[in-house]
């Protein structure tokens, strides 16, 4: 990546470039105040109502065969997430490990708890072809999540 030119400086070091892109993204993705109290009240009331009702369609536990089938469908060349586990690694797991992953997935479903580590992404800037490579605006973020998520 070439040096990045910002309003204040020229970023030469990798850490400076990362900060320039992060600052630029922070400006683009600021929260907007979209609150609408009447709608919020309706949504909260419906959520409370849903929480009181027993689940009508419980999700059936998945089987090791289903997990193996889904793993087989994963693209080989996808970049790994923070855990650095590639899809190719998952495809070569022994059956006993697939059984353990199945147990883990079923626990996630049963407990309605998604592990925090599966929600953590590695954000990578990707150059937008045809744009000024020295501008932080010329990079879009992609988020790399764990394949297990």
C-alpha positions as CSV (number, residue, x, y, z in Angstrom):
1,X,0.0,0.0,0.0
2,X,1.5,3.4,-0.9
3,X,1.7,6.2,1.6
4,X,-1.7,7.6,2.4
5,X,-2.3,11.4,2.3
6,X,-4.8,12.8,4.8
7,X,-5.7,16.4,5.7
8,X,-3.1,16.5,8.5
9,X,-0.2,14.2,7.4
10,X,1.3,11.7,5.0
11,X,1.1,8.2,6.5
12,X,4.2,6.1,5.7
13,X,4.3,3.4,8.4
14,X,1.7,0.6,8.5
15,X,0.4,1.7,11.9
16,X,-0.1,5.3,10.5
17,X,-1.9,3.9,7.4
18,X,-4.1,1.8,9.6
19,X,-5.0,4.8,11.8
20,X,-5.7,7.0,8.7
21,X,-8.1,4.4,7.3
22,X,-9.7,3.8,10.7
23,X,-10.2,7.6,11.2
24,X,-11.8,7.8,7.8
25,X,-14.1,4.9,8.4
26,X,-15.1,6.3,11.8
27,X,-16.2,9.5,10.1
28,X,-18.2,7.6,7.5
29,X,-19.9,5.2,10.0
30,X,-21.1,7.5,12.8
31,X,-24.3,6.6,14.5
32,X,-27.3,8.5,13.4
33,X,-30.1,9.4,15.9
34,X,-33.0,7.6,14.3
35,X,-35.0,7.3,17.4
36,X,-38.8,7.4,17.1
37,X,-40.4,6.9,20.6
38,X,-43.8,5.6,19.3
39,X,-42.1,2.9,17.2
40,X,-39.7,2.0,20.0
41,X,-42.7,1.6,22.4
42,X,-44.5,-0.8,19.9
43,X,-41.4,-2.8,19.4
44,X,-40.6,-3.2,23.1
45,X,-44.2,-4.2,23.8
46,X,-44.1,-6.9,21.1
47,X,-40.8,-8.2,22.3
48,X,-42.2,-8.6,25.8
49,X,-45.2,-10.4,24.4
50,X,-42.9,-12.8,22.4
51,X,-40.8,-13.5,25.4
52,X,-43.8,-14.6,27.4
53,X,-45.0,-17.1,24.8
54,X,-43.3,-20.5,24.7
55,X,-41.4,-21.1,21.6
56,X,-43.6,-22.7,19.0
57,X,-41.0,-23.9,16.5
58,X,-38.0,-25.1,18.4
59,X,-34.9,-25.6,16.3
60,X,-34.0,-29.2,16.1
61,X,-30.5,-30.1,17.1
62,X,-28.2,-30.6,14.1
63,X,-26.3,-33.8,13.4
64,X,-22.7,-34.4,12.7
65,X,-23.7,-35.4,9.2
66,X,-25.4,-32.0,8.6
67,X,-22.4,-30.1,10.0
68,X,-20.0,-32.1,7.8
69,X,-22.3,-31.4,4.8
70,X,-22.2,-27.6,5.5
71,X,-18.4,-27.6,6.0
72,X,-18.0,-29.4,2.7
73,X,-19.8,-26.5,1.0
74,X,-17.4,-23.9,2.3
75,X,-15.1,-22.1,-0.2
76,X,-11.5,-23.3,0.1
77,X,-9.9,-20.0,-0.6
78,X,-11.8,-17.8,1.9
79,X,-9.6,-15.9,4.3
80,X,-9.7,-17.0,7.9
81,X,-11.0,-14.9,10.8
82,X,-9.2,-14.0,14.0
83,X,-9.0,-17.7,15.0
84,X,-6.9,-18.3,11.8
85,X,-8.8,-21.6,11.1
86,X,-9.2,-22.0,7.3
87,X,-12.0,-23.7,5.6
88,X,-9.5,-26.2,4.3
89,X,-8.5,-27.1,7.8
90,X,-12.2,-27.6,8.7
91,X,-12.7,-29.9,5.7
92,X,-9.8,-32.1,6.9
93,X,-11.1,-32.5,10.5
94,X,-11.5,-36.0,11.9
95,X,-15.1,-37.2,12.5
96,X,-14.6,-37.0,16.3
97,X,-13.9,-33.3,16.0
98,X,-17.0,-32.8,13.8
99,X,-19.0,-34.4,16.6
100,X,-17.5,-31.9,19.1
101,X,-18.3,-29.0,16.8
102,X,-21.8,-30.3,16.4
103,X,-22.2,-30.4,20.2
104,X,-20.9,-26.8,20.4
105,X,-23.3,-25.6,17.7
106,X,-26.2,-27.3,19.5
107,X,-25.2,-25.6,22.7
108,X,-25.2,-22.2,21.0
109,X,-28.7,-22.9,19.7
110,X,-30.0,-24.3,23.0
111,X,-28.6,-21.6,25.2
112,X,-29.3,-18.8,22.6
113,X,-25.8,-17.6,23.3
114,X,-23.5,-16.8,20.4
115,X,-19.8,-16.9,21.5
116,X,-18.2,-13.4,21.6
117,X,-15.1,-14.8,19.8
118,X,-17.3,-15.7,16.8
119,X,-18.6,-12.1,16.6
120,X,-15.1,-10.6,16.5
121,X,-14.0,-9.8,13.0
122,X,-10.6,-8.9,11.5
123,X,-11.3,-5.8,9.4
124,X,-9.2,-5.5,6.2
125,X,-9.0,-2.5,3.9
126,X,-9.6,-3.4,0.2
127,X,-8.5,-1.0,-2.5
128,X,-11.3,0.3,-4.7
129,X,-10.0,-0.2,-8.3
130,X,-9.6,3.0,-10.3
131,X,-9.4,5.3,-7.2
132,X,-6.5,7.3,-5.9
133,X,-4.5,4.7,-4.0
134,X,-3.1,7.4,-1.7
135,X,-6.5,8.4,-0.4
136,X,-8.0,6.7,2.7
137,X,-11.4,7.1,0.9
138,X,-10.2,4.6,-1.7
139,X,-10.4,1.6,0.6
140,X,-13.5,-0.2,1.7
141,X,-13.5,-2.5,4.8
142,X,-14.3,-6.2,4.7
143,X,-14.8,-8.2,7.9
144,X,-13.3,-11.6,8.2
145,X,-15.3,-13.8,10.7
146,X,-14.5,-17.2,12.0
147,X,-15.8,-19.9,9.6
148,X,-17.4,-21.6,12.5
149,X,-19.6,-18.6,13.1
